Amino acid sequence: MSKPSLDIVVLISGSGSNLQAIIDAVDTGKLHANIKAVISNRPNVKGLERAQSAGIPAITLDHTQFASREAFDQQLILEIEQYQPELIILAGFMRILTDEFVNHFKGRMLNIHPSLLPEFRGLNTHQRALEAGVKQHGVSVHYVSNELDGGPLVLQAVIDVNALDTAESLQQRIHQQEHIIYPMAIEWVAQHRLEVIEQQVYLDKQPLESPPKWINNKLIN
């Protein structure tokens, strides 16, 4: 019996390091997914090269060529729907999405955010974590909702903040964790282990009261 395979479309804006982690996880059999297309809102970014190198359709939809956010999102919906994905993956996609877009793909869109949500929503999370003096920092995978970085949490990775950490060192260490937990969460969807119903996440048919945490290379429920 063959493993289930999930059709996904990945949205990017830049270097695509999380995209590469997803491609690698597919290639090594850790992730049972078909990456149907990669779409960037910025032309000539590294992530598009990564897609092309992997033989994945690489599409540029330049947001600066649209008169409004709504017009861009409407065209993005049309581009995505050509591939009929079961799941949309935001991987460094630096756009605030309209309610129309989010509602269209409700329950079918994951994002990864470099903080332990609900802490430090928005930008500059590593510097803000240092300034707040937190002892632990991390990254969160969550379903996308109409609230910025506020959708239901799926999985988090946690690291200790060291006295010598800078925003740059935290970013590097968090990136390593992102590349582990994002493919893991997508695989849960592929295995039909993960779903969201009316803002409640279920893992293995059980409601998640708090997200599982990846700490020191172990999954803690």
ZATOR-904002 format. One record per residue (C-alpha): x, y, z. Coordinates in steps of 0.1 Angstrom, whole numbers, padded with zeros to 4 digits, always signed. Last residue first. Example, Ala and Ser with C-alpha at 12.3 -4.5 7.8 and 13.67 -1.06 7.14 Angstrom:
2
+0137-0011+0071
+0123-0045+0078
This chain:
221
+0033+0165+0238
+0071+0167+0238
+0088+0159+0205
+0126+0154+0209
+0155+0170+0191
+0164+0191+0221
+0129+0205+0223
+0102+0201+0196
+0069+0212+0213
+0034+0199+0208
+0008+0227+0206
-0015+0234+0235
-0051+0222+0241
-0049+0202+0209
-0082+0184+0203
-0078+0146+0198
-0085+0130+0164
-0049+0121+0159
-0040+0158+0162
-0070+0182+0162
-0068+0219+0159
-0097+0240+0169
-0103+0272+0149
-0137+0260+0135
-0122+0226+0125
-0085+0222+0120
-0069+0190+0109
-0038+0169+0116
-0033+0131+0115
-0045+0128+0079
-0010+0114+0070
-0004+0142+0046
-0015+0167+0073
+0010+0152+0098
+0036+0154+0070
+0031+0191+0068
+0038+0194+0105
+0070+0175+0102
+0081+0194+0071
+0078+0226+0091
+0093+0212+0123
+0128+0204+0111
+0137+0233+0088
+0122+0257+0113
+0145+0244+0140
+0176+0252+0119
+0162+0286+0111
+0158+0293+0148
+0195+0288+0154
+0204+0311+0126
+0179+0338+0136
+0191+0335+0172
+0227+0341+0161
+0217+0371+0141
+0195+0387+0168
+0225+0382+0191
+0231+0355+0217
+0260+0358+0241
+0239+0353+0273
+0221+0323+0257
+0184+0320+0248
+0172+0284+0252
+0155+0269+0222
+0119+0258+0216
+0102+0244+0185
+0065+0248+0182
+0037+0228+0166
+0001+0233+0154
-0011+0267+0167
-0045+0281+0157
-0042+0314+0138
-0030+0346+0153
+0001+0355+0133
-0020+0384+0118
-0057+0377+0126
-0077+0366+0095
-0065+0330+0102
-0036+0310+0090
-0030+0276+0106
+0001+0276+0128
+0037+0265+0129
+0056+0283+0156
+0093+0291+0162
+0114+0296+0192
+0126+0316+0221
+0134+0308+0257
+0149+0328+0286
+0131+0360+0276
+0149+0393+0282
+0124+0415+0264
+0151+0431+0244
+0164+0398+0233
+0129+0386+0222
+0124+0419+0204
+0156+0414+0185
+0146+0379+0175
+0110+0388+0165
+0119+0417+0142
+0085+0415+0125
+0049+0406+0135
+0037+0386+0165
+0062+0386+0193
+0045+0362+0219
+0013+0344+0209
+0033+0326+0195
+0067+0313+0204
+0086+0332+0178
+0099+0329+0142
+0065+0324+0124
+0057+0294+0101
+0024+0295+0081
-0001+0268+0071
-0031+0271+0048
-0059+0247+0042
-0083+0254+0070
-0096+0285+0053
-0083+0288+0017
-0110+0312+0004
-0114+0328+0038
-0077+0338+0039
-0078+0352+0004
-0110+0372+0010
-0097+0384+0044
-0067+0400+0026
-0032+0386+0031
-0004+0405+0047
+0025+0397+0025
+0060+0385+0033
+0058+0349+0022
+0087+0333+0042
+0073+0299+0036
+0035+0301+0035
+0024+0266+0026
-0010+0261+0009
-0026+0226+0014
-0049+0204-0007
-0036+0220-0039
-0058+0223-0070
-0029+0234-0093
-0048+0260-0113
-0063+0271-0080
-0030+0287-0069
-0028+0311-0099
-0065+0321-0096
-0061+0328-0058
-0030+0348-0066
-0050+0369-0091
-0075+0377-0064
-0048+0384-0039
-0031+0409-0062
-0064+0427-0070
-0072+0430-0032
-0038+0443-0023
-0043+0471-0049
-0032+0484-0083
-0012+0454-0091
+0023+0453-0108
+0041+0458-0074
+0027+0424-0063
+0049+0406-0088
+0034+0372-0094
+0065+0351-0103
+0060+0314-0109
+0084+0285-0104
+0070+0251-0116
+0090+0224-0098
+0119+0207-0115
+0141+0207-0083
+0165+0232-0098
+0136+0253-0108
+0122+0254-0073
+0156+0264-0058
+0160+0291-0084
+0126+0305-0075
+0137+0305-0038
+0167+0325-0047
+0146+0355-0057
+0144+0368-0093
+0110+0384-0091
+0091+0391-0059
+0055+0378-0051
+0068+0343-0054
+0049+0312-0063
+0062+0276-0060
+0042+0249-0078
+0028+0214-0075
+0050+0203-0046
+0038+0167-0043
+0039+0155-0007
+0049+0125+0014
+0075+0141+0036
+0103+0121+0052
+0109+0103+0019
+0144+0117+0014
+0133+0138-0017
+0102+0151+0000
+0121+0162+0031
+0147+0179+0008
+0120+0198-0010
+0105+0209+0023
+0139+0220+0036
+0145+0239+0004
+0112+0257+0007
+0122+0266+0043
+0154+0281+0029
+0134+0299+0002
+0157+0329-0003
+0129+0354-0007
+0091+0360-0011
+0077+0326-0009
+0043+0307-0014
+0044+0269-0016
+0016+0249-0033
+0008+0215-0020
-0006+0182-0031
-0004+0156-0003
+0007+0121-0009
-0006+0091+0009
+0019+0062+0013
+0015+0033-0011
+0000+0000+0000
